[in-house]
Amino acid sequence: MTAILDVQNLGVRFPSGGRDILAVRDVSFTLYKGSTLGFVGESGCGKSVTAYAILKLVPQPGIIDSGRILYQGRDILRMDDDEIRKVRGKEIAMIFQEPMISLNPVFSIGYQISESIMLHLRMSKREAREYSIELLKSVGIPDPGKRYNSYPHEFSGGMRQRVMIAIALSASPSILIADEPTTALDVTIQAQILEMLLKIQEERQMSLLLITHDLGIVANIADEIAIMYAGEIAEYGRSIDIFKKPGHPYTRGLFKAIPRIGDPRSELATIPGMVPSITSPPTGCVFYPRCPIRIKKCIQAPVPLLHFANKRLVRCIRYKD
């Protein structure tokens, strides 16, 4: 398989009150052409910050202080403003979490799609309108010619998300980053949105980086999974291998916490303790305070990603146990 995006040892910090908030530490992964990589983890674990870093959109006062982000061999972190503007939206596009916030309420849907098209594809206003209507139709917006002139508040949550997808796809990007694309949508609409994304991905041979906290979603559609915890990747590998035999104690805890349908007597498992403060994480393994198999050696030094079975990586010195 051909690697289209290769992230190596990425680190992002936010200076705050004389201390650094270590939002992302030593994050490495590879996204292959036409494949889907699922980023899974709790809120605040660094998934979205990683996505913003890929496009050099980390909000101030955030600083990308280490690593490389290679897109088709070019290091995004070394690109100047003009170069990165040519990549954003056109080659790597992103669907943000909240479509109502991301869409400008004072401009029509059609204007916002056409603006992106004219910027990246150099089309005339008339050509951009026609292409925008085609895009709205392709993402399942009924009567797209009429809805072209509608405003965001006139759309339901699911329809606004479809509009965001249309904008992201307008320049036919090679990579689509979807940050919690089904948040706040009901289960039926979630399934429709995901089915549509997968259909478009297959048609365009597009690579998909899917950020979510829902293990059920990645189990169904991701080729590979990166499990994040407290700013680090705890485990990384093929979905089928991780679901068959999770290697990190945190991954095993997540799987045990999934409710078992049809067994009302089963207790919902939990992971004891709390996520460590990102301003002062443990010296070694960040999962140490909550880990059921911890030993003193776990906090003596930072734990690297170690090779596990089937080309998997796991950040645990006791994964064999």
SULRAJO-V371104 format. One record per residue. RES is the residue in one letter. D_FIRST is the distance of its C-alpha to the first C-alpha in whole Angstrom. Layout:
# SULRAJO-V371104
RES_D_FIRST ; RES_D_FIRST
This chain:
# SULRAJO-V371104
M_0 ; T_4 ; A_6 ; I_9 ; L_12 ; D_13 ; V_16 ; Q_18 ; N_22 ; L_23 ; G_26 ; V_29 ; R_32 ; F_35 ; P_39 ; S_41 ; G_45 ; G_45 ; R_42 ; D_38 ; I_36 ; L_33 ; A_31 ; V_27 ; R_27 ; D_24 ; V_21 ; S_18 ; F_14 ; T_11 ; L_10 ; Y_6 ; K_7 ; G_9 ; S_9 ; T_12 ; L_14 ; G_17 ; F_20 ; V_23 ; G_26 ; E_30 ; S_31 ; G_32 ; C_29 ; G_27 ; K_24 ; S_26 ; V_27 ; T_23 ; A_22 ; Y_25 ; A_24 ; I_21 ; L_23 ; K_26 ; L_28 ; V_29 ; P_33 ; Q_36 ; P_37 ; G_33 ; I_32 ; I_29 ; D_30 ; S_27 ; G_23 ; R_21 ; I_18 ; L_16 ; Y_15 ; Q_13 ; G_15 ; R_18 ; D_20 ; I_21 ; L_24 ; R_26 ; M_26 ; D_29 ; D_31 ; D_30 ; E_27 ; I_26 ; R_28 ; K_26 ; V_22 ; R_24 ; G_24 ; K_23 ; E_19 ; I_19 ; A_22 ; M_23 ; I_25 ; F_28 ; Q_30 ; E_33 ; P_33 ; M_37 ; I_37 ; S_34 ; L_36 ; N_39 ; P_42 ; V_44 ; F_42 ; S_41 ; I_37 ; G_37 ; Y_38 ; Q_36 ; I_33 ; S_34 ; E_35 ; S_31 ; I_30 ; M_33 ; L_32 ; H_28 ; L_29 ; R_32 ; M_34 ; S_37 ; K_39 ; R_40 ; E_36 ; A_35 ; R_37 ; E_36 ; Y_32 ; S_33 ; I_35 ; E_32 ; L_29 ; L_32 ; K_32 ; S_28 ; V_28 ; G_31 ; I_34 ; P_37 ; D_40 ; P_37 ; G_40 ; K_42 ; R_40 ; Y_39 ; N_42 ; S_42 ; Y_42 ; P_40 ; H_43 ; E_43 ; F_40 ; S_39 ; G_36 ; G_34 ; M_34 ; R_34 ; Q_31 ; R_30 ; V_31 ; M_29 ; I_26 ; A_28 ; I_28 ; A_25 ; L_23 ; S_26 ; A_24 ; S_21 ; P_19 ; S_15 ; I_15 ; L_18 ; I_19 ; A_22 ; D_24 ; E_26 ; P_26 ; T_29 ; T_31 ; A_35 ; L_34 ; D_35 ; V_33 ; T_33 ; I_32 ; Q_29 ; A_28 ; Q_29 ; I_27 ; L_24 ; E_24 ; M_24 ; L_21 ; L_19 ; K_20 ; I_20 ; Q_16 ; E_16 ; E_18 ; R_17 ; Q_13 ; M_13 ; S_12 ; L_15 ; L_16 ; L_19 ; I_22 ; T_24 ; H_27 ; D_27 ; L_25 ; G_25 ; I_23 ; V_20 ; A_21 ; N_21 ; I_18 ; A_15 ; D_12 ; E_13 ; I_16 ; A_18 ; I_22 ; M_24 ; Y_28 ; A_30 ; G_28 ; E_25 ; I_22 ; A_24 ; E_21 ; Y_17 ; G_15 ; R_14 ; S_16 ; I_17 ; D_18 ; I_20 ; F_22 ; K_23 ; K_24 ; P_24 ; G_24 ; H_26 ; P_30 ; Y_29 ; T_26 ; R_29 ; G_31 ; L_30 ; F_29 ; K_33 ; A_34 ; I_32 ; P_35 ; R_36 ; I_37 ; G_40 ; D_41 ; P_44 ; R_45 ; S_42 ; E_42 ; L_39 ; A_38 ; T_38 ; I_36 ; P_40 ; G_40 ; M_39 ; V_36 ; P_37 ; S_38 ; I_36 ; T_38 ; S_39 ; P_36 ; P_37 ; T_37 ; G_34 ; C_32 ; V_33 ; F_33 ; Y_36 ; P_38 ; R_37 ; C_35 ; P_37 ; I_36 ; R_37 ; I_39 ; K_40 ; K_38 ; C_35 ; I_37 ; Q_38 ; A_35 ; P_31 ; V_29 ; P_25 ; L_22 ; L_22 ; H_20 ; F_20 ; A_19 ; N_16 ; K_14 ; R_16 ; L_18 ; V_22 ; R_25 ; C_28 ; I_30 ; R_31 ; Y_28 ; K_29 ; D_32
